[in-house]
Every structure is written in C-alpha cells, then in structure tokens.
C-alpha cells in the first residue's frame, strides 16, 4: 500500500509500505476511501508535538472494513465506517470514568511513538484497535465528506461549544474560522445561542462562517474586535468564548470581549508558549477549559447529520486525489488562498 511518511521536520513523502495486519483480536483493518489534512498535521510536521521522527501521518479517515479480528462483533467486512482520531480501549480506568480522550492504552493516529505509534490515516489501509469501542458505522444517507468530520473536527468543535455555552440565549464568540472554529460555529446552532460571532482575518473564511451559522462576522484585520463585540452586545460582552486560533492576540482578547462569569473553551494548539494575564481573567470571574475533543459522541453527531440537523460538508473547500496528497500538504501548510480543508479521496 501507499502512505505519507514523515522522515524529519517538514520532510514527508508518499511511499510504499507494508499493508497493516490484524495484531489483536479486537482490531479491524479499514480500506480508506477518504482522508483529509488537519492543522494538527502541520503542528506535528513542524515539531510542536514532541514525537520522534519516522512515522506515517494523518488521523482523519473513513472507509470500509477489510478485515476483522476474531473478537470483533460490532462491525463486519464491507461496513462503511468512520474511526476517531484518537481510539480508546473502553475498559481502562480512564475510559470507564468517561475520559476516553486520555485512554491509558490509546493514542492518536499519525502522531508517532509519543502518541501510541498507531499508524497513519494518510494511507490506503489503516489498522484500528478496539473497533467495538470506537468505530462508528456510517448511515447510508451520510456522505464520506460529512462522516469524516465526526472523527475529529466536528467532535472537537461540538466539545468546545459544550464547555463554553452553558445556557440558551447566550452570546458566543469564536476566534478563528478554520476547520475547528467553523465546526464549533456549526454545532453551536444546536445550543440556542442568541448570537454567534465569528472572528478571523480572512474574508473568505468569514463568509463560510456565515454559511455555517454565524450571525455576525468581524475581520480582525479591519476592525477593532473589542469595540465591535461591545457594539453587538450593547456593552455586555460575550458569555461564551471559543479560541480555535490560539494566538497571542486572541488570548489577550479574552478578558476584553468577555461578559462577567464568561466561559472560555481553548481548543487551539499554540505554536509557542504564550503569556496570559490571569489577574484580568480573575477580575471578570472567567472560567477557562482546555482539552482535546470528546470523540465518544460520534454516533450522536452522525445521527444529527443523517436527519439534517447538521451538514459540515462546506468546511471542505476542495477535493483532491490521493495521488496528489503531497502537493495538497504543501498547499495546506503554505495556506493557499481560499483553501480551508481539502478532502483527499482514494481511487478505485
């Protein structure tokens, strides 16, 4: 099979590798039909994730079951499935406590030895451990484009909204209209927000934010963000803030745009240490939550897509063949104009 292999910092190539095999009775082998690129891939390639070099890349994918281990009962050969970016065993103490994102035996696909050495999703086949715990069947009326989002970005965006928005009628501010921010904006429509405000510096992403549910957009390159939010909220500020950008300027803006007792969900991965003014957060009673997406609700999100409550597919702004994935990575890293997230489809 072929897979994207990372040799060193920012050094990767599409190479031929052995097809993965069933290692444990709880494994399945998935034949990939689509994968995609993520901001986390960029962080990994640039050395921000502190994992040894020499591994296959990618953690978002859908496909069909090619082989099943002897202990797997929930899926069969030929089933269309989506797997989480970070699979979990379902039986360790953390999983039993509901903390599947921190599974004691788990890890993250495409992230090397520091994160479980699970193999990568930028590949024609993927071995998925603990299939009965973490693999979800895709409803017939849900496309690959829609389904692939629940394995990472839609689940992460939904998790951020869950931790930031505490009641209907609140004002939500989302910093960063990249894939995670857009997924948060889209899933916020489930929570009865009175206003959803998207902030970015790229006009095309802000227009996409409006399509996915934002009531107001602010271009931070053209407007004073704090003044614009004060005007929209009649001086009250935002009850809920999601930071999907993770820059010095967005983090510094939290206390400026927040209402009293606001909640912040931080889901970005900053590329460097950032200083925070904790006293200004304290003075407004601001609560900050940070963490990985809660991926164990993939079935719920697939159901919401199936019945038409969600459609995250506009987040994908272009489709490319797997043969061109190296070029797609180059364009994604260099932030090609107009590109938000590419869907990479397999041939045949």
N, C-alpha and C positions, 0 to 999 in steps of 0.2 A: 504494500500500500504506500501512499504518499502522505507526508505530514510536514508541517512547518517546524523546523528545528532551530533552537536558539543556541548559538555557539559561544557568544560573548556579548558584552554590552552593545546593543543596537546592531548585532550581527546575526542574521537569520536567513534561512533558505528553505525552499520546498525540496524535500529529499525523499528517497525511497527508504522505507523502514519495514521491519517485520510486522505482519498483522498481529494485533494483540490476541491473546488466548485467554480462555477461562482459567483463572488461578484458584478461585474458591467456589464452593457450591452456590454461593449467593450472588455470583457475578452474572452479568449479561454482556454480550458483545453487540454494540449498536452500529449498523451501517449508516453513516452520516448522509443525510440528504441536504442539510443546510447548516452553515455555521456563520459566525459574524465576528467583527472586531470590536474591542471594548477599550475604554480608557485605561482599564487596569492592565491590559496588554502593553500599553505604552509605558506605564509605570514599571512593569516588570522588565521590559527591554532596556529601560534607562537606569536600572539598578536600584529602584526605590523600594523594592520588596525584599531585599537582602536574602536572595536564594542563590545557591551555587549555579554557575552556568553549565549548560549541557542538558537540555530538556525540550520536549515538544510543547508548543504554545497553544493557547486557546481554551476557553471554558464555557462557551455558549453553543449549544447544538441541538438539533432534532434529527430523528432518523427512524429506521425500522429495526426491530430486533432480529439479529442474525443468528445468535446462539444463546442458549440459556443454561445456567448452572443447574445441577440436579436438585438444589433446594429452593429454586425459584418457582413460585406458584402464581404470582400476580400478573405476569405478562407472558406472552407466547411468541414464538417465532412469527415474524410478519407484522406484529403490532407496531403502529406509529406511536412514538414516544418522545417525550422531552425529559432531559435529565437536569438536575440542578448544577450550578457552577461548583458548588461545594457539597458533595454527597455525604450522607451521615449513616451510621450503623443502625440507629434506632434502639439500641439496647444498653449502651454505656450509661453511666450515671448522669452525664450532662444531657444526653438525648432524652432520658427518662424524666429529666427535670424541664424539658421543653427547650433546652439550649442547643438545638441541633446545629446551629452555625458554629458551635465550638466543640463538635463531636471529638471525643478523645481518640478515635481511630480514623477520623476523617481527614479532609484536606481540601485543596482547590485544584481542579483540573488545570493543566497547562502552567503550573507555577513551580515546578521543580521539587527538589528534595526537601526544601524547608516547609513545603505545604503538602506532604504526603506522597509526592512522586507518583501521581495518578495517571500520567499521560496527558495528552493534549487533545483539544476538540478541533483544532485546525488539521484534521486528519480524515481519511476515508473510513476509518473504523475506530471506535473507542470502547475500551473496557470500562464498564460501570459497576462498581461494587455495591453490595447491599440493595439490589434492584427492588426488592419488595418494599423496602423502607422509603426509597426516594425517587423512583422513576414514576412518571405520570403518563397515562395513556392520553392521546390527543383526540378529542371529539371529531367526528367525521366532518363537521361543518366549520372547523377551525383550521386555518391555513398554517403552513410551516412558518410563514412570516409572523403571524400572530403568536403562535405557540412558543417560538424560540425566546420571546421576551420574558416568559414566566420563570425561566431558569436563572435569570439574573436581574435585568434592569427593571422589569415591571414589579417583581417581588421587592426589590430594593427601594424603588420609588414608593410603593404602597407601604412598606415598613416605615419609611421616613414620615409619611403622612400620618400613620397610626401613632407615632411618637410625638408629632408636633401639634396635630389638631385634636383638641380634647372635647369639642362640642360643636354642634351645628351653629351656623351664624357667625363663625369667626372669620377673620381676615388672614389669609395665608400668603406669605411672600416666599418665592422660590428663587434663590440665587443660582444662576447657571441653567441655560436652556439646552444643555447637551442631552444625551440619551437618558441619564438618570433623572435629571431635572424635568425633562419632558414626561417621563413615566410618572413622576410624582404629581405633576400638574394634571395628567390624565386621570390618575387614580383618585385625586382629590375630589373629583366630581361625585364620588360615592359618599362623601362625608358632609355634604350640605354647607360648604363654605359660602359665606356671603360674598366674598371677593377673593379671587386668586390673582396674584400679581407676579408676573414673570420678569426677571431682570437678567440682561445679558448685554454684550457689546456687539453682537452680530444680528443684523436686521432680519436675515432670512430665518434664523433660529427663533427669533421672537414672533415672526409670523406663524411659524409652525406651532409655537406655544399657544397662540390664539386658536388655531385649528383644533388643538387637543384639550382646550378647556380654560385657558387663561382669560380672565375678564379685562385685565389691564396689562400692558407691556411697558417696560421702561428700558430705554437704551442708555446704559450707564456711561457710554462714551459721549452722549449728547445732553444728558440731563443730570441734575443733582438728585441722586437716588433718595436721600433722606427727605428732601423738600417735596419730591413727587409723591412719596408714600404718605407724608403728612397731609398733603392736599387731598389725596384719595380717601384717607381715613378720617378726615376732619380733625386732624391733630392727635388722634388716639393711638396711632401706630398699629403694628401687626401683632395679632395674638399668637400666631404660629409662623415659624421661620424654618425653611429647609435650605441648607447650604450644600449645593451639589457642584460648587465651583472650588471652594477651599483655598481661596487666595487671601493675601494679607488684607486687601481692601474689603472683601466680602465679610471676613471675620470681624474686622474693625467696625463694620456697619451694623452688626447685630444690636448693640445697645441703642444706636441712633434711630433705628427703624422699629424697635420693639415696643409693644404696649407693656404696661405693668403686668408682671407674672406671665410673660410670654414663655413659650416653649420653643427650643431650637433643636432640630434634628440635623446632625452633621454627618453626611454620608459621602463627602468627597475625601480623596486621599491627597493631602498636600504634598508637594514635591520637596518641601524643605521644612524645618522647624519654623513655627510662626508664634510670635509673642501675642498673648491675649491680656487685655486689661480686665482682670477678674473683678476689680472693685466696681467697675461700671455695670457689670452684669449683676453683681450683688445688689446694687442700689435700685435696680428695677425688678428684683426677685426673679431673674431669668433662670430657667432650668435648661440645661444642655444635655442632650442624649447623643451618643455616637456609637456606631456599630455597623456590622455587616447586615445585609438584607436577611430577613426571616424567610427562608425558602420553602418551609414546610407547608405553605398555603398555596402551592402551585395548582392543585386540583380546584380550589375555590376560584382562583383567577381564570383558569381555563373555562370554568362554568360561566363566569361573568362575560367572557369573550363569546362563548357559544350562544348565549341568549341576547347578545347585542348591547350589553351594558358598557363594555369596553371594546375598543379597537385600537391597539397600539401600533398598527402597521405603518402609519405615516412617519414614524420615527426613522424608518429605513428609507433613505433618500436615493439609493441606487442599488442595483443588483449586478453582481459580477460573478463570472465563473471561477471555480476553484483553481483552474489553471493560472488565473491572474491574481492569486491571493498575495503574492509578493509585492506586486505593484499596488494592490489595494492597501496593504500595510504601509507602504511608502507614502501614499497619498493621505492615509488616515493620520499618520504621525506628523506629516507636514501641514495638516489642517487645510486640505484642499478646499477652496471656496465652494460653498453650497453643500459640502458633504457633512452629514450628521452621523449616520451609521450605515455601513453597507451590509447587504445580505449576500453571503457567499454561497452559491448553490453548486451542488455536485452534478456532474454529468452522468447520463445513463442510469 
